[in-house]
Amino acid sequence: MNDEATTSHTAIIEQMTEGHEFLFKEFGVRPTIGWHIDPFGHAASQPSLFAQMGFNAFFFGRIDYKDQQIRNETKELEFVWRGSQSLGAQTEIFTHVLYTDYCYLHGFAFEWTDPPIMDDPELENVNIKERADFFAHSVRHRARSFRQ
């Protein structure tokens, strides 16, 4: 994905064109979903450009913490973003805000200090039942922030 914080429309189009050409040449695919994992702000023109480039959806992981809290409470982490009023519906794109910044489930970030899943009964500290129950609980908790 292109830089979103301090770039021009020309730079966005050039970056996306180069990336899409590479993906098509090397793998024979054209992306239809955009993902900005760590943006520091969102340009109002981004959804418009993505929609006009043929993207069907846009996912990102960082928004203002107050906006994140409100969207969690009102089940508005998913919405249709219209990037341009003057261009209308052709600039609309399904948008999904990740539940948390990088969207890992708390308690399952194994590269940090969270406990591993131990499922071998021949080892000590088997915890598969407890970890599976906690995982299911965490997923159900997250689901409350989305419309059913």
HELIX and SHEET records of a PDB file:
HELIX    1   1 HIS A    9  PHE A   27  1                                  19    
HELIX    2   2 GLN A   46  GLN A   52  1                                   7    
HELIX    3   3 TYR A   65  THR A   74  1                                  10    
HELIX    4   4 GLY A   88  THR A   91  5                                   4    
HELIX    5   5 ILE A  128  ALA A  143  1                                  16    
SHEET    1   A 4 ILE A  33  HIS A  36  0                                        
SHEET    2   A 4 ALA A  57  PHE A  60  1                                        
SHEET    3   A 4 GLU A  92  VAL A  97  1                                        
SHEET    4   A 4 GLU A  78  ARG A  82 -1                                        
END                                                                             
